[in-house]
Structure formats: C-alpha cells, structure tokens
Amino acid sequence: MSLGAAEKLKVSPAIKSISVTDEKNLLIKWTKVAGAEKYAVKRAVDPSGEFEHLTWVKKCEFTDETAAENKAFWYKITAWKKLEGKKTSTKTSGVKAGIVSDIKAPEGVTAKAEPKKTAITLKWKNTDGALGCVIGRRNDFFSQIVPVATVKGSSFTDEGIVTGQVYHYSLQYFKKGEDSDLYGNFSEEVHCIHLDPGKILGARALHGKKAEISLRLVAGADGYIIERSDSADGTYEEVGRTKDGFELKFYDKAPKAFRTYYYRTVSFKNVGDTVFKSVPSRIISVKTKF
C-alpha cells in the first residue's frame, strides 16, 4: 500500500445535508473523499439501534425511497477503495438524522455559552401549533445526535455539559397527531463550547521593552489571545496569539520603555468556520524596561 493512497483514506466523508424531496423521499448528500471508488450507506431506525447496510453508490448522494413518513431515520456513510487488491475503508462519517414530515424545522437556532456558569443556552424562533421542541445533542463530530430534553417555549439552558468539550445541537418540533405525536424536520446543527477564561500566572519585564507573559493551560482551547492596554480600564487590543493550546509563554514588545502596560488573555477554540472565545481573564500589569 502506498503512503499516498493510505493518506487519502484517512479523510472520512461528512454528511452535508438530509432533505425531503418533492416525492417525499430523503435525499442524503455528503462530501467527496479523494480516491474513493464507492460509498456504503447505512441506516438505523433508532438512535441507539444497529445500522443496516442499504446500498453501495459511486456518487456523493443517495435518495432513500423506503423512508416512511413521520418517522426519523439515522444515516452514516463510509468510503471504500481497493488498495493492493484488498478493500479498504475510511472511518465512518458522523451520524445525521432525517424525517419525511410537513412540520418545518426550528429556525434561527443559536447557542451561546453562559459566562458565569458551566452551561450553554439555546434559543430559536417559536412556531405556533407545536406542542414542544426536542433538544438533540452530540459531543463530537463522529457520534450521533441523541435527545437530551423536551421543552416548551423557545429557549433551553443545557447544564449537563463539560468545560472544554464541543457540543453540537439539532432541534425538532413535534405536534399532536390523531393517534400519536408527529415529529418535524431537524434543524441545522449549531455548535458551541464553554471555555474557561484562562489566567495569566505571571508577567515580567525583559530588556528591550519586552514583557514575558506566562499562561495557564485551558482544557479544550486551541490557543490564547493576548490583549494589551495603556490603562487598566482602557481599550484592550490584540497584540498576538499563541500557536496552540499548549504554548504557555508569550513575548510582547511594548511601544515605550519605563511605561506600565496592562495585559489580559482570552482562550479560543476553532469549530468549523466559527471561532469561540472565552470571557477575558483578570488583568495583570507590567512596567517595561529600557
């Protein structure tokens, strides 16, 4: 097996969307894996149940014409390729759910970490006629959404989280049916993380108008933003950031010698195209040398 081929198979497919077609079937689309010859589509009828193999396809989409109306189905995708005569697969994609329903998905879903407690608050636009909203959550890209709460109204505070862990949420309305409750489409996933603000453990002046900043490790952080101001209650501007969450020393060259500057840090985490930031740390001052 060549190194290049092995590297190609390390990238797993990711389900981009599951939508309802005009014929009331479920259309699943996923990302292309370079070098893949075909994809295996698997489905489960219960979030905690076993996945059955549905089909092999060469394209990065599949229409499930056997999906029953008003019933949720969970899907996952695996890419395959022959390497030196043997079938080799990637890791399985994360699991996404779809449902054929006339009930629209919740819109305007947002997730925000609470600064004063370990919790994440979700908000969305309320819809008339819904009995309530099911809150689904997963804690990484390769697990599946599972229900964690059923609520009325248009907000929910999730207090069952761990600092430094990324959480992904998808919401679903349900209404009263003739024989049982009817469940609607799943909302687009929103992501959030509760980060500790971090802490400047110490700061000292070095020759050359430099300041050495020592930082505390923050669980889950991708790095730390260093901000500086001319006064304790002034405007803080970013002067740099660390390369990763394990770099705990930062060196700043201040504009002037024999001047007191004030520093604080903000921990951050990249999730997809979004950068999540903590609240700022406590302030520490340094008087520069010549």
Long-range contacts (C-beta under 8 A, 24 or more apart in sequence): 1-83, 1-84, 1-88, 2-83, 5-35, 5-81, 5-83, 6-83, 8-33, 8-34, 8-35, 8-36, 8-81, 9-33, 9-35, 9-36, 9-79, 9-81, 9-83, 9-88, 9-89, 9-90, 10-90, 11-90, 12-78, 12-79, 12-90, 12-91, 12-92, 12-93, 12-142, 13-39, 13-60, 13-77, 13-78, 13-79, 13-90, 13-93, 14-93, 14-94, 14-141, 15-75, 15-76, 15-77, 15-93, 15-94, 15-95, 15-96, 18-75, 18-96, 18-97, 18-98, 18-186, 19-98, 20-98, 20-99, 20-100, 20-101, 20-185, 21-63, 23-65, 24-69, 24-100, 25-63, 25-64, 25-65, 25-67, 25-100, 26-63, 26-64, 26-67, 26-73, 26-98, 26-99, 26-100, 27-61, 27-62, 27-63, 27-64, 28-61, 28-62, 28-63, 28-64, 28-75, 28-77, 28-96, 28-98, 29-60, 29-61, 30-60, 30-61, 30-77, 30-93, 31-60, 32-60, 33-79, 33-90, 35-81, 36-79, 36-80, 36-81, 36-90, 37-80, 37-81, 37-82, 38-79, 38-80, 39-77, 39-78, 39-79, 39-80, 40-77, 40-78, 40-80, 40-89, 41-75, 41-77, 42-75, 42-76, 42-77, 42-78, 42-92, 43-73, 43-74, 43-75, 44-73, 44-74, 44-75, 44-95, 45-71, 45-73, 45-74, 46-74, 47-74, 47-95, 47-97, 47-144, 47-145, 47-146, 47-147, 48-146, 51-76, 56-80, 64-98, 67-98, 67-99, 67-100, 68-100, 69-100, 69-101, 70-99, 70-100, 70-101, 70-177, 70-182, 70-183, 71-99, 71-100, 72-97, 72-98, 72-99, 72-172, 72-183, 72-186, 73-97, 73-98, 73-99, 74-144, 76-144, 91-142, 92-142, 93-142, 94-138, 94-141, 94-142, 94-143, 94-144, 95-138, 95-143, 95-144, 95-145, 96-144, 96-145, 96-186, 97-136, 97-144, 97-145, 97-170, 97-186, 98-185, 98-186, 99-172, 99-183, 99-184, 99-185, 99-186, 101-182, 101-183, 101-184, 101-185, 102-184, 103-130, 103-173, 103-174, 103-175, 103-182, 103-183, 103-184, 103-185, 104-173, 104-184, 104-185, 105-171, 105-172, 105-173, 105-184, 105-185, 105-186, 105-187, 105-188, 106-133, 106-171, 106-172, 106-173, 106-187, 107-187, 109-169, 109-171, 109-187, 109-188, 109-190, 110-190, 111-167, 111-169, 111-190, 111-191, 111-192, 112-192, 113-192, 113-193, 113-194, 113-195, 113-276, 114-157, 114-194, 115-279, 117-159, 118-159, 118-161, 118-162, 118-163, 118-194, 119-157, 119-158, 119-159, 119-161, 119-194, 120-157, 120-158, 120-161, 120-167, 120-192, 120-194, 121-155, 121-156, 121-157, 121-158, 122-155, 122-156, 122-157, 122-158, 122-169, 122-171, 122-190, 123-154, 123-155, 124-154, 124-155, 124-171, 124-187, 125-154, 126-153, 126-154, 127-173, 129-175, 130-173, 130-174, 130-175, 130-184, 131-174, 131-175, 131-176, 131-181, 132-173, 132-174, 133-171, 133-172, 133-173, 133-174, 134-171, 134-172, 134-173, 134-174, 134-183, 135-169, 135-171, 136-169, 136-170, 136-171, 136-172, 136-186, 137-167, 137-168, 137-169, 138-167, 138-168, 139-165, 139-166, 139-167, 139-168, 140-166, 140-168, 141-168, 145-169, 145-170, 145-186, 145-189, 161-194, 163-194, 163-195, 163-196, 163-219, 163-220, 164-193, 164-194, 164-195, 164-196, 164-218, 164-219, 164-220, 164-221, 165-193, 165-194, 165-220, 166-191, 166-192, 166-193, 166-220, 166-269, 166-271, 167-191, 167-192, 167-193, 191-271, 191-272, 191-274, 192-276, 193-220, 193-269, 193-271, 193-276, 195-220, 195-221, 195-267, 195-268, 195-269, 195-276, 195-277, 195-278, 196-221, 196-267, 196-278, 197-265, 197-266, 197-267, 197-278, 197-279, 197-280, 197-281, 198-224, 198-265, 198-266, 198-267, 198-278, 198-281, 199-265, 199-281, 199-282, 200-263, 200-264, 200-265, 200-281, 200-282, 200-284, 202-284, 203-263, 203-284, 203-285, 203-286, 204-286, 205-286, 205-287, 205-288, 205-289, 206-251, 206-289, 207-289, 207-290, 208-253, 208-289, 209-253, 209-254, 209-255, 209-256, 209-257, 209-288, 209-289, 209-290, 210-251, 210-252, 210-253, 210-254, 210-288, 211-251, 211-252, 211-254, 211-261, 211-263, 211-286, 211-288, 212-249, 212-250, 212-251, 213-249, 213-250, 213-251, 213-252, 213-263, 213-265, 214-248, 214-249, 215-242, 215-248, 215-249, 215-250, 215-265, 216-248, 217-245, 217-246, 217-248, 218-245, 218-267, 218-278, 220-245, 220-269, 221-245, 221-267, 221-268, 221-269, 221-278, 222-268, 222-269, 222-270, 223-247, 223-267, 223-268, 224-250, 224-265, 224-266, 224-267, 224-268, 225-265, 225-266, 225-267, 225-268, 225-277, 226-250, 226-252, 226-263, 226-265, 227-263, 227-264, 227-265, 227-266, 227-280, 228-252, 228-254, 228-261, 228-262, 228-263, 229-261, 229-262, 230-259, 230-261, 230-262, 231-262, 232-262, 232-283, 232-285, 234-262, 236-262, 236-264, 236-280, 241-268, 254-286, 254-288, 256-288, 257-288, 257-289, 257-290, 258-287, 258-288, 258-289, 258-290, 259-287, 259-288, 260-285, 260-286, 260-287, 260-288, 261-285, 261-286, 261-287, 261-288
